[in-house]
Amino acid sequence: MSKADATDPARHSRSGWDVFRVPLLVGLVCAVGLGLALVGDGIWDDLSWLALSLPVALAAFHWHRAGRRR
């Protein structure tokens, strides 16, 4: 942690909503994707694949981005 980060109070005072907003959204999208997979065939399957691929796409994006920083 840098000295600038240690003196910035905004970096240390995050609410629960600030911390869990994105993970809850990803979880909700995955739950909807699982529900869509149970609903029917055709376009519903395509939408479920799209929703369930979100965590994989996010992980790949952040992994690639972390590799470029070095």
N, C-alpha and C positions, 0 to 999 in steps of 0.2 A: 504494500500500500504506500502510495506516495504521500508526501507531507501535505499537498493540496487536498487530497482525499480525506486526510485525518482532520483537517480544520473545517471542512465543509459539513455543516450540520444536516443538510438535506440528504447526504449520502447515508446517514445512519438512522434517520427517522422516517422509515417507510411504514405505511399502514399495511394491514393484512391484505386489503384489496389491491394495493400496489404490487405486492409480492405474488399473489395467487391469481391475478386477473387473467394472464395469458394461459397458465396451465389449466385453469377452469374452462376457459374457452376451447382449448384443444380437447379436453376431456368431453365437453359437451358435443363438439363436432364428431368425435369418435363414437359417442353414444348414439347420436343421430344416424351415423353411418351403419352401426350395427342394427339399428331399428329398420333402416331402409333395406338392408340385406334380407331381413325377414319378411318384408312387405310383399315383394313381388319380383318379377323378372323384367328384363329389358332395360329401360332407362333407370329403374330403381337399382339394378346391379351396378350400373355405371356410376351412379351417384354415390353408392356405398363404397365402391373402390376409390373414388376421389376423396371422400371424407376419411376413409381409413388410411389413405396414403399420406395424409397431412403430417402425422408425427415423424414418419420416415423422411419426408421432404424437409421438414424443419431441422431434424438432426443432421442430415447431409449438408444443408445450407450452413449451419453453424459450425460444423466440423471443418468444412472447406474454408470458411471465413477465419476460423482460429488458426488454420495452417498458414494462411497468408500473412498473418501478423508477425510471425517469427522472422 
